[in-house]
């Protein structure tokens, strides 16, 4: 079973870019879970910033979304750069 790190409520990190990337593809959390192999519960918690996925699950989710891990789990600027690059190709 995957392990996650629960974030401290004082943790200043923002939620990942997963939700935006997933929604841009028209996928539900169940779709991403099925395609990536990451449990839906963990994806839901990661999207809301309540947990950090394991490095393995981060790689699986990013690969399923077709973006580098830095785009899927980075800052909003990295998301914009990744989306710009994807639309240019």
PLY file of the C-alpha trace (Angstrom):
ply
format ascii 1.0
element vertex 89
property float x
property float y
property float z
element edge 88
property int vertex1
property int vertex2
end_header
0.00 0.00 0.00
1.19 3.53 -0.74
2.38 5.74 2.07
1.64 9.45 2.23
2.86 12.28 4.41
0.05 14.15 6.12
0.73 17.85 6.03
0.75 19.88 9.20
-2.11 22.38 9.22
0.53 25.11 9.56
2.30 23.93 6.40
2.36 26.87 3.99
2.55 24.73 0.84
-0.27 25.09 -1.62
-2.18 22.18 -3.13
-0.63 20.57 -6.20
-1.55 21.32 -9.79
-3.11 17.87 -10.14
-6.70 19.10 -10.15
-6.12 21.61 -12.95
-4.25 19.10 -15.11
-6.79 16.36 -14.47
-9.76 18.63 -15.19
-8.10 19.96 -18.36
-8.23 16.41 -19.70
-11.86 15.99 -18.65
-10.89 13.23 -16.23
-12.44 12.43 -12.88
-10.31 11.41 -9.92
-11.46 7.85 -10.59
-10.14 8.13 -14.17
-6.74 9.32 -13.00
-6.64 6.64 -10.31
-7.41 3.91 -12.85
-4.87 5.19 -15.39
-2.08 5.94 -12.91
-2.59 3.16 -10.38
-2.62 5.69 -7.52
-5.55 5.18 -5.12
-8.34 7.72 -5.64
-8.38 8.59 -1.94
-4.72 9.65 -2.07
-5.28 11.69 -5.23
-8.18 13.49 -3.58
-6.13 14.30 -0.50
-3.17 15.43 -2.62
-5.36 17.70 -4.76
-6.57 19.51 -1.68
-3.07 19.80 -0.24
-3.73 17.60 2.77
-1.09 14.99 1.96
2.03 14.58 -0.11
2.12 11.55 -2.37
5.09 9.20 -2.24
7.77 9.79 -4.88
6.56 6.66 -6.68
2.94 7.82 -6.73
3.99 11.31 -7.84
5.81 9.79 -10.82
2.82 7.60 -11.70
0.34 10.48 -11.54
2.56 12.82 -13.57
3.21 10.14 -16.19
-0.52 9.42 -16.51
-1.12 13.14 -17.04
1.71 13.32 -19.57
3.61 16.07 -17.78
6.87 16.27 -15.85
6.59 15.77 -12.11
7.71 19.40 -11.57
4.66 20.60 -13.51
2.17 18.33 -11.74
3.44 19.13 -8.26
5.19 22.46 -8.67
4.24 26.08 -8.41
1.49 27.73 -10.46
4.26 29.24 -12.62
5.51 25.75 -13.45
1.95 24.74 -14.34
1.61 27.70 -16.72
4.95 26.93 -18.33
3.98 23.27 -18.73
0.61 24.12 -20.24
2.22 26.62 -22.62
4.73 24.01 -23.72
2.01 21.39 -24.21
-0.10 23.67 -26.40
2.93 24.66 -28.48
3.56 21.03 -29.48
0 1
1 2
2 3
3 4
4 5
5 6
6 7
7 8
8 9
9 10
10 11
11 12
12 13
13 14
14 15
15 16
16 17
17 18
18 19
19 20
20 21
21 22
22 23
23 24
24 25
25 26
26 27
27 28
28 29
29 30
30 31
31 32
32 33
33 34
34 35
35 36
36 37
37 38
38 39
39 40
40 41
41 42
42 43
43 44
44 45
45 46
46 47
47 48
48 49
49 50
50 51
51 52
52 53
53 54
54 55
55 56
56 57
57 58
58 59
59 60
60 61
61 62
62 63
63 64
64 65
65 66
66 67
67 68
68 69
69 70
70 71
71 72
72 73
73 74
74 75
75 76
76 77
77 78
78 79
79 80
80 81
81 82
82 83
83 84
84 85
85 86
86 87
87 88
